[in-house]
Amino acid sequence: MVTTDQAKQYLEGQGITLPDFVLAALVEQANSIQDCLDAHYTPATALLIQLYLLGLMGLGQGDKYISSQTAPSGASRSFRYQGFADRWRGAMSLLRGLDKHGCATGLIPPDPTKAAAGFWVAAGGCMQGK
């Protein structure tokens, strides 16, 4: 089982910062597949699958990430924006490559990089009153 502290450390390492209540909800979701993970993977692999899943869930919060950080004294933090689609595909690749049994499949958010196309037809007319 992944802890909220582990999840927070991992996500912050990826430049993703979430409010504690959102993080707790995501961790609960990631831990809901524990039985499947235990049946197919070592504890270390199961933990990585859960962390990669959390990364995908967290990426949905935005595509800003920390590019550099400086400390003691002259605290500075720089952010960069990478293409969201690239980050999504990279995180998805990590998860899919590790989760050969599909334990996390049902929890993976829909791919936000896939554009949905639609075709709308409207017919109009003129009403005449008598």
N, CA, C and O atoms as a GROMACS GRO file, in nm:
protein
  520
    1MET      N    1   0.085  -0.118   0.000
    1MET     CA    2   0.000   0.000   0.000
    1MET      C    3   0.089   0.123   0.000
    1MET      O    4   0.186   0.132   0.075
    2VAL      N    5   0.054   0.216  -0.084
    2VAL     CA    6   0.127   0.341  -0.090
    2VAL      C    7   0.070   0.434   0.017
    2VAL      O    8  -0.051   0.440   0.039
    3THR      N    9   0.157   0.506   0.083
    3THR     CA   10   0.113   0.601   0.186
    3THR      C   11   0.101   0.740   0.123
    3THR      O   12   0.156   0.766   0.017
    4THR      N   13   0.028   0.827   0.190
    4THR     CA   14   0.016   0.963   0.138
    4THR      C   15   0.151   1.034   0.140
    4THR      O   16   0.178   1.117   0.054
    5ASP      N   17   0.235   1.001   0.238
    5ASP     CA   18   0.368   1.062   0.243
    5ASP      C   19   0.452   1.019   0.123
    5ASP      O   20   0.519   1.102   0.062
    6GLN      N   21   0.449   0.890   0.090
    6GLN     CA   22   0.522   0.841  -0.027
    6GLN      C   23   0.469   0.906  -0.154
    6GLN      O   24   0.546   0.949  -0.241
    7ALA      N   25   0.337   0.913  -0.164
    7ALA     CA   26   0.276   0.973  -0.282
    7ALA      C   27   0.314   1.120  -0.295
    7ALA      O   28   0.347   1.167  -0.404
    8LYS      N   29   0.309   1.191  -0.185
    8LYS     CA   30   0.344   1.333  -0.187
    8LYS      C   31   0.489   1.353  -0.230
    8LYS      O   32   0.518   1.440  -0.312
    9GLN      N   33   0.580   1.273  -0.174
    9GLN     CA   34   0.720   1.283  -0.212
    9GLN      C   35   0.740   1.254  -0.360
    9GLN      O   36   0.812   1.326  -0.428
   10TYR      N   37   0.676   1.151  -0.409
   10TYR     CA   38   0.690   1.115  -0.550
   10TYR      C   39   0.634   1.225  -0.640
   10TYR      O   40   0.701   1.268  -0.734
   11LEU      N   41   0.513   1.269  -0.611
   11LEU     CA   42   0.451   1.371  -0.696
   11LEU      C   43   0.528   1.502  -0.692
   11LEU      O   44   0.544   1.567  -0.796
   12GLU      N   45   0.574   1.542  -0.575
   12GLU     CA   46   0.653   1.665  -0.568
   12GLU      C   47   0.783   1.650  -0.646
   12GLU      O   48   0.832   1.746  -0.705
   13GLY      N   49   0.840   1.530  -0.646
   13GLY     CA   50   0.958   1.504  -0.726
   13GLY      C   51   0.931   1.517  -0.876
   13GLY      O   52   1.022   1.544  -0.954
   14GLN      N   53   0.806   1.498  -0.914
   14GLN     CA   54   0.764   1.514  -1.053
   14GLN      C   55   0.716   1.656  -1.081
   14GLN      O   56   0.676   1.688  -1.193
   15GLY      N   57   0.720   1.741  -0.977
   15GLY     CA   58   0.675   1.879  -0.993
   15GLY      C   59   0.525   1.897  -0.980
   15GLY      O   60   0.471   1.998  -1.023
   16ILE      N   61   0.458   1.799  -0.921
   16ILE     CA   62   0.313   1.805  -0.904
   16ILE      C   63   0.282   1.826  -0.757
   16ILE      O   64   0.317   1.743  -0.673
   17THR      N   65   0.216   1.934  -0.726
   17THR     CA   66   0.177   1.964  -0.588
   17THR      C   67   0.024   1.966  -0.582
   17THR      O   68  -0.041   2.037  -0.658
   18LEU      N   69  -0.030   1.888  -0.490
   18LEU     CA   70  -0.176   1.878  -0.476
   18LEU      C   71  -0.216   1.911  -0.333
   18LEU      O   72  -0.138   1.890  -0.240
   19PRO      N   73  -0.337   1.962  -0.314
   19PRO     CA   74  -0.387   1.980  -0.179
   19PRO      C   75  -0.396   1.845  -0.109
   19PRO      O   76  -0.420   1.742  -0.173
   20ASP      N   77  -0.378   1.844   0.022
   20ASP     CA   78  -0.377   1.719   0.099
   20ASP      C   79  -0.503   1.636   0.081
   20ASP      O   80  -0.495   1.514   0.071
   21PHE      N   81  -0.619   1.700   0.076
   21PHE     CA   82  -0.743   1.623   0.064
   21PHE      C   83  -0.755   1.557  -0.074
   21PHE      O   84  -0.812   1.448  -0.084
   22VAL      N   85  -0.703   1.621  -0.178
   22VAL     CA   86  -0.703   1.560  -0.311
   22VAL      C   87  -0.605   1.444  -0.314
   22VAL      O   88  -0.635   1.336  -0.366
   23LEU      N   89  -0.488   1.466  -0.256
   23LEU     CA   90  -0.387   1.361  -0.250
   23LEU      C   91  -0.441   1.238  -0.175
   23LEU      O   92  -0.420   1.125  -0.219
   24ALA      N   93  -0.509   1.260  -0.063
   24ALA     CA   94  -0.565   1.149   0.014
   24ALA      C   95  -0.666   1.070  -0.068
   24ALA      O   96  -0.668   0.947  -0.062
   25ALA      N   97  -0.749   1.139  -0.145
   25ALA     CA   98  -0.848   1.071  -0.228
   25ALA      C   99  -0.780   0.990  -0.339
   25ALA      O  100  -0.823   0.879  -0.370
   26LEU      N  101  -0.676   1.046  -0.399
   26LEU     CA  102  -0.604   0.974  -0.505
   26LEU      C  103  -0.532   0.851  -0.449
   26LEU      O  104  -0.530   0.746  -0.513
   27VAL      N  105  -0.474   0.864  -0.330
   27VAL     CA  106  -0.406   0.751  -0.267
   27VAL      C  107  -0.507   0.641  -0.237
   27VAL      O  108  -0.478   0.523  -0.256
   28GLU      N  109  -0.624   0.678  -0.189
   28GLU     CA  110  -0.728   0.578  -0.162
   28GLU      C  111  -0.764   0.502  -0.289
   28GLU      O  112  -0.780   0.380  -0.286
   29GLN      N  113  -0.775   0.573  -0.400
   29GLN     CA  114  -0.803   0.509  -0.528
   29GLN      C  115  -0.690   0.415  -0.568
   29GLN      O  116  -0.715   0.301  -0.609
   30ALA      N  117  -0.566   0.461  -0.558
   30ALA     CA  118  -0.451   0.379  -0.595
   30ALA      C  119  -0.442   0.254  -0.507
   30ALA      O  120  -0.401   0.148  -0.555
   31ASN      N  121  -0.478   0.265  -0.383
   31ASN     CA  122  -0.472   0.151  -0.291
   31ASN      C  123  -0.587   0.052  -0.312
   31ASN      O  124  -0.583  -0.059  -0.261
   32SER      N  125  -0.690   0.093  -0.386
   32SER     CA  126  -0.804   0.004  -0.409
   32SER      C  127  -0.768  -0.114  -0.498
   32SER      O  128  -0.845  -0.210  -0.506
   33ILE      N  129  -0.653  -0.110  -0.566
   33ILE     CA  130  -0.612  -0.221  -0.652
   33ILE      C  131  -0.507  -0.310  -0.584
   33ILE      O  132  -0.443  -0.392  -0.650
   34GLN      N  133  -0.491  -0.295  -0.454
   34GLN     CA  134  -0.387  -0.367  -0.381
   34GLN      C  135  -0.397  -0.519  -0.394
   34GLN      O  136  -0.296  -0.586  -0.410
   35ASP      N  137  -0.518  -0.574  -0.387
   35ASP     CA  138  -0.534  -0.719  -0.397
   35ASP      C  139  -0.481  -0.773  -0.530
   35ASP      O  140  -0.412  -0.874  -0.533
   36CYS      N  141  -0.514  -0.704  -0.638
   36CYS     CA  142  -0.466  -0.745  -0.770
   36CYS      C  143  -0.314  -0.735  -0.776
   36CYS      O  144  -0.247  -0.824  -0.828
   37LEU      N  145  -0.260  -0.627  -0.724
   37LEU     CA  146  -0.115  -0.608  -0.725
   37LEU      C  147  -0.045  -0.717  -0.643
   37LEU      O  148   0.055  -0.773  -0.686
   38ASP      N  149  -0.099  -0.746  -0.525
   38ASP     CA  150  -0.040  -0.850  -0.439
   38ASP      C  151  -0.040  -0.987  -0.507
   38ASP      O  152   0.051  -1.067  -0.486
   39ALA      N  153  -0.141  -1.011  -0.588
   39ALA     CA  154  -0.153  -1.141  -0.655
   39ALA      C  155  -0.052  -1.158  -0.769
   39ALA      O  156  -0.021  -1.271  -0.807
   40HIS      N  157  -0.001  -1.047  -0.823
   40HIS     CA  158   0.081  -1.057  -0.944
   40HIS      C  159   0.222  -1.000  -0.933
   40HIS      O  160   0.307  -1.032  -1.016
   41TYR      N  161   0.249  -0.916  -0.834
   41TYR     CA  162   0.375  -0.843  -0.832
   41TYR      C  163   0.445  -0.848  -0.698
   41TYR      O  164   0.383  -0.876  -0.595
   42THR      N  165   0.575  -0.822  -0.701
   42THR     CA  166   0.650  -0.806  -0.577
   42THR      C  167   0.606  -0.674  -0.514
   42THR      O  168   0.551  -0.588  -0.582
   43PRO      N  169   0.630  -0.657  -0.384
   43PRO     CA  170   0.591  -0.531  -0.319
   43PRO      C  171   0.654  -0.407  -0.385
   43PRO      O  172   0.588  -0.303  -0.396
   44ALA      N  173   0.779  -0.417  -0.429
   44ALA     CA  174   0.844  -0.301  -0.491
   44ALA      C  175   0.778  -0.265  -0.624
   44ALA      O  176   0.755  -0.148  -0.653
   45THR      N  177   0.747  -0.366  -0.705
   45THR     CA  178   0.682  -0.340  -0.834
   45THR      C  179   0.542  -0.286  -0.812
   45THR      O  180   0.499  -0.195  -0.883
   46ALA      N  181   0.470  -0.341  -0.715
   46ALA     CA  182   0.335  -0.292  -0.683
   46ALA      C  183   0.339  -0.145  -0.643
   46ALA      O  184   0.255  -0.066  -0.686
   47LEU      N  185   0.437  -0.108  -0.562
   47LEU     CA  186   0.450   0.032  -0.519
   47LEU      C  187   0.477   0.123  -0.638
   47LEU      O  188   0.419   0.231  -0.649
   48LEU      N  189   0.564   0.081  -0.728
   48LEU     CA  190   0.592   0.162  -0.847
   48LEU      C  191   0.469   0.178  -0.934
   48LEU      O  192   0.443   0.287  -0.985
   49ILE      N  193   0.392   0.071  -0.952
   49ILE     CA  194   0.268   0.080  -1.031
   49ILE      C  195   0.174   0.182  -0.969
   49ILE      O  196   0.115   0.264  -1.040
   50GLN      N  197   0.160   0.177  -0.837
   50GLN     CA  198   0.071   0.272  -0.770
   50GLN      C  199   0.123   0.415  -0.784
   50GLN      O  200   0.045   0.508  -0.804
   51LEU      N  201   0.254   0.433  -0.774
   51LEU     CA  202   0.310   0.568  -0.787
   51LEU      C  203   0.294   0.621  -0.929
   51LEU      O  204   0.261   0.739  -0.948
   52TYR      N  205   0.316   0.537  -1.030
   52TYR     CA  206   0.297   0.581  -1.168
   52TYR      C  207   0.150   0.614  -1.194
   52TYR      O  208   0.119   0.709  -1.265
   53LEU      N  209   0.061   0.534  -1.137
   53LEU     CA  210  -0.082   0.563  -1.149
   53LEU      C  211  -0.114   0.698  -1.086
   53LEU      O  212  -0.187   0.779  -1.144
   54LEU      N  213  -0.060   0.722  -0.966
   54LEU     CA  214  -0.081   0.852  -0.900
   54LEU      C  215  -0.024   0.965  -0.985
   54LEU      O  216  -0.082   1.074  -0.989
   55GLY      N  217   0.088   0.940  -1.051
   55GLY     CA  218   0.145   1.042  -1.139
   55GLY      C  219   0.050   1.078  -1.252
   55GLY      O  220   0.033   1.195  -1.285
   56LEU      N  221  -0.013   0.976  -1.311
   56LEU     CA  222  -0.111   1.002  -1.418
   56LEU      C  223  -0.230   1.080  -1.364
   56LEU      O  224  -0.277   1.175  -1.427
   57MET      N  225  -0.278   1.039  -1.248
   57MET     CA  226  -0.392   1.109  -1.189
   57MET      C  227  -0.355   1.253  -1.155
   57MET      O  228  -0.434   1.345  -1.175
   58GLY      N  229  -0.233   1.272  -1.104
   58GLY     CA  230  -0.188   1.407  -1.068
   58GLY      C  231  -0.161   1.496  -1.187
   58GLY      O  232  -0.178   1.617  -1.179
   59LEU      N  233  -0.119   1.435  -1.298
   59LEU     CA  234  -0.093   1.515  -1.418
   59LEU      C  235  -0.217   1.586  -1.467
   59LEU      O  236  -0.209   1.692  -1.529
   60GLY      N  237  -0.332   1.528  -1.440
   60GLY     CA  238  -0.457   1.591  -1.480
   60GLY      C  239  -0.480   1.726  -1.413
   60GLY      O  240  -0.569   1.801  -1.454
   61GLN      N  241  -0.402   1.756  -1.313
   61GLN     CA  242  -0.417   1.882  -1.241
   61GLN      C  243  -0.348   1.998  -1.312
   61GLN      O  244  -0.371   2.114  -1.277
   62GLY      N  245  -0.264   1.971  -1.410
   62GLY     CA  246  -0.195   2.077  -1.483
   62GLY      C  247  -0.063   2.027  -1.538
   62GLY      O  248  -0.020   1.916  -1.506
   63ASP      N  249   0.001   2.109  -1.618
   63ASP     CA  250   0.126   2.066  -1.680
   63ASP      C  251   0.245   2.152  -1.638
   63ASP      O  252   0.346   2.158  -1.708
   64LYS      N  253   0.233   2.218  -1.524
   64LYS     CA  254   0.344   2.298  -1.472
   64LYS      C  255   0.432   2.207  -1.387
   64LYS      O  256   0.382   2.126  -1.310
   65TYR      N  257   0.563   2.220  -1.402
   65TYR     CA  258   0.652   2.143  -1.317
   65TYR      C  259   0.772   2.226  -1.279
   65TYR      O  260   0.808   2.323  -1.346
   66ILE      N  261   0.835   2.187  -1.169
   66ILE     CA  262   0.951   2.260  -1.118
   66ILE      C  263   1.071   2.224  -1.204
   66ILE      O  264   1.104   2.107  -1.220
   67SER      N  265   1.136   2.327  -1.258
   67SER     CA  266   1.253   2.301  -1.341
   67SER      C  267   1.383   2.322  -1.264
   67SER      O  268   1.485   2.262  -1.297
   68SER      N  269   1.380   2.406  -1.161
   68SER     CA  270   1.498   2.423  -1.077
   68SER      C  271   1.456   2.476  -0.941
   68SER      O  272   1.353   2.541  -0.925
   69GLN      N  273   1.539   2.445  -0.844
   69GLN     CA  274   1.511   2.485  -0.708
   69GLN      C  275   1.644   2.517  -0.642
   69GLN      O  276   1.740   2.442  -0.655
   70THR      N  277   1.649   2.626  -0.574
   70THR     CA  278   1.771   2.665  -0.503
   70THR      C  279   1.736   2.687  -0.357
   70THR      O  280   1.624   2.726  -0.325
   71ALA      N  281   1.830   2.662  -0.270
   71ALA     CA  282   1.804   2.689  -0.130
   71ALA      C  283   1.932   2.728  -0.062
   71ALA      O  284   2.010   2.798  -0.125
   72PRO      N  285   1.959   2.692   0.050
   72PRO     CA  286   1.965   2.771   0.171
   72PRO      C  287   1.997   2.917   0.146
   72PRO      O  288   2.101   2.953   0.090
   73SER      N  289   1.910   2.994   0.187
   73SER     CA  290   1.915   3.140   0.194
   73SER      C  291   1.849   3.206   0.074
   73SER      O  292   1.745   3.269   0.091
   74GLY      N  293   1.903   3.194  -0.045
   74GLY     CA  294   1.844   3.261  -0.161
   74GLY      C  295   1.741   3.173  -0.227
   74GLY      O  296   1.754   3.136  -0.344
   75ALA      N  297   1.639   3.139  -0.152
   75ALA     CA  298   1.538   3.046  -0.202
   75ALA      C  299   1.481   3.092  -0.336
   75ALA      O  300   1.440   3.207  -0.351
   76SER      N  301   1.481   3.002  -0.429
   76SER     CA  302   1.433   3.032  -0.563
   76SER      C  303   1.372   2.906  -0.621
   76SER      O  304   1.420   2.796  -0.595
   77ARG      N  305   1.269   2.923  -0.697
   77ARG     CA  306   1.204   2.809  -0.760
   77ARG      C  307   1.160   2.852  -0.899
   77ARG      O  308   1.093   2.954  -0.914
   78SER      N  309   1.197   2.776  -0.998
   78SER     CA  310   1.158   2.806  -1.136
   78SER      C  311   1.065   2.697  -1.188
   78SER      O  312   1.080   2.579  -1.157
   79PHE      N  313   0.970   2.740  -1.267
   79PHE     CA  314   0.875   2.647  -1.326
   79PHE      C  315   0.887   2.650  -1.477
   79PHE      O  316   0.917   2.753  -1.537
   80ARG      N  317   0.862   2.536  -1.537
   80ARG     CA  318   0.853   2.528  -1.682
   80ARG      C  319   0.725   2.455  -1.716
   80ARG      O  320   0.668   2.382  -1.636
   81TYR      N  321   0.685   2.477  -1.836
   81TYR     CA  322   0.565   2.410  -1.884
   81TYR      C  323   0.604   2.320  -2.000
   81TYR      O  324   0.642   2.368  -2.107
   82GLN      N  325   0.594   2.191  -1.978
   82GLN     CA  326   0.621   2.095  -2.084
   82GLN      C  327   0.489   2.063  -2.151
   82GLN      O  328   0.382   2.080  -2.092
   83GLY      N  329   0.498   2.018  -2.272
   83GLY     CA  330   0.376   1.979  -2.339
   83GLY      C  331   0.304   1.872  -2.259
   83GLY      O  332   0.361   1.768  -2.227
   84PHE      N  333   0.181   1.897  -2.227
   84PHE     CA  334   0.104   1.803  -2.146
   84PHE      C  335   0.096   1.667  -2.211
   84PHE      O  336   0.108   1.565  -2.143
   85ALA      N  337   0.077   1.663  -2.342
   85ALA     CA  338   0.066   1.534  -2.412
   85ALA      C  339   0.193   1.452  -2.396
   85ALA      O  340   0.186   1.330  -2.380
   86ASP      N  341   0.309   1.517  -2.399
   86ASP     CA  342   0.436   1.445  -2.381
   86ASP      C  343   0.447   1.388  -2.241
   86ASP      O  344   0.488   1.273  -2.224
   87ARG      N  345   0.411   1.466  -2.141
   87ARG     CA  346   0.417   1.418  -2.004
   87ARG      C  347   0.318   1.304  -1.982
   87ARG      O  348   0.350   1.205  -1.916
   88TRP      N  349   0.200   1.317  -2.038
   88TRP     CA  350   0.098   1.213  -2.025
   88TRP      C  351   0.147   1.082  -2.086
   88TRP      O  352   0.139   0.977  -2.023
   89ARG      N  353   0.197   1.089  -2.208
   89ARG     CA  354   0.244   0.968  -2.276
   89ARG      C  355   0.360   0.903  -2.200
   89ARG      O  356   0.367   0.780  -2.191
   90GLY      N  357   0.451   0.985  -2.147
   90GLY     CA  358   0.563   0.930  -2.071
   90GLY      C  359   0.518   0.857  -1.946
   90GLY      O  360   0.565   0.747  -1.917
   91ALA      N  361   0.426   0.918  -1.872
   91ALA     CA  362   0.374   0.855  -1.749
   91ALA      C  363   0.294   0.730  -1.783
   91ALA      O  364   0.304   0.630  -1.712
   92MET      N  365   0.216   0.736  -1.889
   92MET     CA  366   0.137   0.620  -1.930
   92MET      C  367   0.229   0.505  -1.972
   92MET      O  368   0.201   0.389  -1.942
   93SER      N  369   0.335   0.537  -2.040
   93SER     CA  370   0.430   0.435  -2.082
   93SER      C  371   0.494   0.365  -1.962
   93SER      O  372   0.509   0.243  -1.963
   94LEU      N  373   0.531   0.441  -1.860
   94LEU     CA  374   0.588   0.382  -1.739
   94LEU      C  375   0.488   0.285  -1.674
   94LEU      O  376   0.524   0.174  -1.637
   95LEU      N  377   0.366   0.329  -1.663
   95LEU     CA  378   0.264   0.246  -1.598
   95LEU      C  379   0.233   0.122  -1.680
   95LEU      O  380   0.233   0.011  -1.626
   96ARG      N  381   0.209   0.137  -1.807
   96ARG     CA  382   0.174   0.023  -1.893
   96ARG      C  383   0.290  -0.077  -1.902
   96ARG      O  384   0.269  -0.198  -1.907
   97GLY      N  385   0.412  -0.026  -1.904
   97GLY     CA  386   0.528  -0.113  -1.912
   97GLY      C  387   0.544  -0.200  -1.789
   97GLY      O  388   0.598  -0.311  -1.798
   98LEU      N  389   0.499  -0.152  -1.676
   98LEU     CA  390   0.515  -0.225  -1.552
   98LEU      C  391   0.394  -0.310  -1.516
   98LEU      O  392   0.409  -0.421  -1.465
   99ASP      N  393   0.275  -0.260  -1.543
   99ASP     CA  394   0.152  -0.329  -1.504
   99ASP      C  395   0.105  -0.423  -1.615
   99ASP      O  396   0.007  -0.395  -1.684
  100LYS      N  397   0.174  -0.533  -1.630
  100LYS     CA  398   0.143  -0.631  -1.736
  100LYS      C  399   0.008  -0.701  -1.713
  100LYS      O  400  -0.052  -0.751  -1.807
  101HIS      N  401  -0.038  -0.704  -1.589
  101HIS     CA  402  -0.164  -0.772  -1.558
  101HIS      C  403  -0.284  -0.676  -1.558
  101HIS      O  404  -0.396  -0.720  -1.534
  102GLY      N  405  -0.262  -0.550  -1.585
  102GLY     CA  406  -0.371  -0.453  -1.598
  102GLY      C  407  -0.443  -0.419  -1.470
  102GLY      O  408  -0.560  -0.382  -1.473
  103CYS      N  409  -0.375  -0.431  -1.356
  103CYS     CA  410  -0.440  -0.401  -1.228
  103CYS      C  411  -0.490  -0.257  -1.221
  103CYS      O  412  -0.594  -0.230  -1.161
  104ALA      N  413  -0.417  -0.165  -1.280
  104ALA     CA  414  -0.451  -0.022  -1.270
  104ALA      C  415  -0.540   0.026  -1.384
  104ALA      O  416  -0.583   0.142  -1.382
  105THR      N  417  -0.568  -0.057  -1.481
  105THR     CA  418  -0.640  -0.014  -1.601
  105THR      C  419  -0.772   0.056  -1.570
  105THR      O  420  -0.802   0.159  -1.631
  106GLY      N  421  -0.850   0.003  -1.479
  106GLY     CA  422  -0.980   0.062  -1.449
  106GLY      C  423  -0.973   0.197  -1.380
  106GLY      O  424  -1.073   0.268  -1.375
  107LEU      N  425  -0.857   0.233  -1.327
  107LEU     CA  426  -0.844   0.361  -1.257
  107LEU      C  427  -0.774   0.468  -1.340
  107LEU      O  428  -0.767   0.584  -1.298
  108ILE      N  429  -0.721   0.432  -1.454
  108ILE     CA  430  -0.651   0.531  -1.537
  108ILE      C  431  -0.752   0.630  -1.592
  108ILE      O  432  -0.851   0.590  -1.654
  109PRO      N  433  -0.728   0.759  -1.570
  109PRO     CA  434  -0.822   0.859  -1.622
  109PRO      C  435  -0.825   0.854  -1.775
  109PRO      O  436  -0.729   0.811  -1.838
  110PRO      N  437  -0.936   0.898  -1.835
  110PRO     CA  438  -0.942   0.904  -1.980
  110PRO      C  439  -0.828   0.993  -2.034
  110PRO      O  440  -0.790   1.090  -1.969
  111ASP      N  441  -0.778   0.959  -2.149
  111ASP     CA  442  -0.666   1.033  -2.209
  111ASP      C  443  -0.713   1.173  -2.249
  111ASP      O  444  -0.789   1.188  -2.345
  112PRO      N  445  -0.667   1.275  -2.176
  112PRO     CA  446  -0.711   1.411  -2.208
  112PRO      C  447  -0.642   1.469  -2.331
  112PRO      O  448  -0.676   1.578  -2.376
  113THR      N  449  -0.546   1.395  -2.386
  113THR     CA  450  -0.476   1.446  -2.504
  113THR      C  451  -0.547   1.408  -2.632
  113THR      O  452  -0.513   1.458  -2.740
  114LYS      N  453  -0.645   1.322  -2.622
  114LYS     CA  454  -0.723   1.281  -2.741
  114LYS      C  455  -0.836   1.380  -2.761
  114LYS      O  456  -0.926   1.394  -2.677
  115ALA      N  457  -0.830   1.448  -2.871
  115ALA     CA  458  -0.934   1.546  -2.902
  115ALA      C  459  -1.059   1.472  -2.952
  115ALA      O  460  -1.051   1.382  -3.035
  116ALA      N  461  -1.170   1.514  -2.900
  116ALA     CA  462  -1.296   1.457  -2.947
  116ALA      C  463  -1.352   1.547  -3.055
  116ALA      O  464  -1.360   1.669  -3.040
  117ALA      N  465  -1.390   1.486  -3.162
  117ALA     CA  466  -1.448   1.562  -3.272
  117ALA      C  467  -1.597   1.536  -3.276
  117ALA      O  468  -1.643   1.426  -3.246
  118GLY      N  469  -1.669   1.635  -3.313
  118GLY     CA  470  -1.812   1.619  -3.322
  118GLY      C  471  -1.865   1.689  -3.446
  118GLY      O  472  -1.801   1.779  -3.500
  119PHE      N  473  -1.980   1.648  -3.489
  119PHE     CA  474  -2.042   1.708  -3.605
  119PHE      C  475  -2.185   1.742  -3.566
  119PHE      O  476  -2.263   1.655  -3.530
  120TRP      N  477  -2.216   1.868  -3.573
  120TRP     CA  478  -2.348   1.912  -3.534
  120TRP      C  479  -2.422   1.962  -3.658
  120TRP      O  480  -2.366   2.034  -3.741
  121VAL      N  481  -2.544   1.924  -3.667
  121VAL     CA  482  -2.628   1.971  -3.778
  121VAL      C  483  -2.746   2.043  -3.716
  121VAL      O  484  -2.813   1.992  -3.626
  122ALA      N  485  -2.770   2.163  -3.764
  122ALA     CA  486  -2.884   2.239  -3.716
  122ALA      C  487  -2.971   2.278  -3.835
  122ALA      O  488  -2.921   2.323  -3.938
  123ALA      N  489  -3.095   2.261  -3.819
  123ALA     CA  490  -3.189   2.302  -3.924
  123ALA      C  491  -3.271   2.416  -3.869
  123ALA      O  492  -3.322   2.409  -3.757
  124GLY      N  493  -3.283   2.518  -3.944
  124GLY     CA  494  -3.358   2.635  -3.898
  124GLY      C  495  -3.468   2.670  -3.996
  124GLY      O  496  -3.464   2.630  -4.112
  125GLY      N  497  -3.561   2.741  -3.948
  125GLY     CA  498  -3.669   2.783  -4.034
  125GLY      C  499  -3.726   2.915  -3.986
  125GLY      O  500  -3.681   2.970  -3.886
  126CYS      N  501  -3.818   2.961  -4.055
  126CYS     CA  502  -3.880   3.087  -4.021
  126CYS      C  503  -4.026   3.060  -3.987
  126CYS      O  504  -4.097   2.994  -4.063
  127MET      N  505  -4.069   3.109  -3.874
  127MET     CA  506  -4.209   3.090  -3.836
  127MET      C  507  -4.287   3.215  -3.875
  127MET      O  508  -4.244   3.328  -3.852
  128GLN      N  509  -4.396   3.192  -3.932
  128GLN     CA  510  -4.480   3.305  -3.968
  128GLN      C  511  -4.611   3.295  -3.887
  128GLN      O  512  -4.673   3.189  -3.880
  129GLY      N  513  -4.648   3.404  -3.829
  129GLY     CA  514  -4.772   3.404  -3.754
  129GLY      C  515  -4.886   3.460  -3.836
  129GLY      O  516  -4.865   3.545  -3.922
  130LYS      N  517  -5.005   3.415  -3.810
  130LYS     CA  518  -5.121   3.464  -3.886
  130LYS      C  519  -5.214   3.534  -3.796
  130LYS      O  520  -5.318   3.582  -3.841
   0.00000   0.00000   0.00000
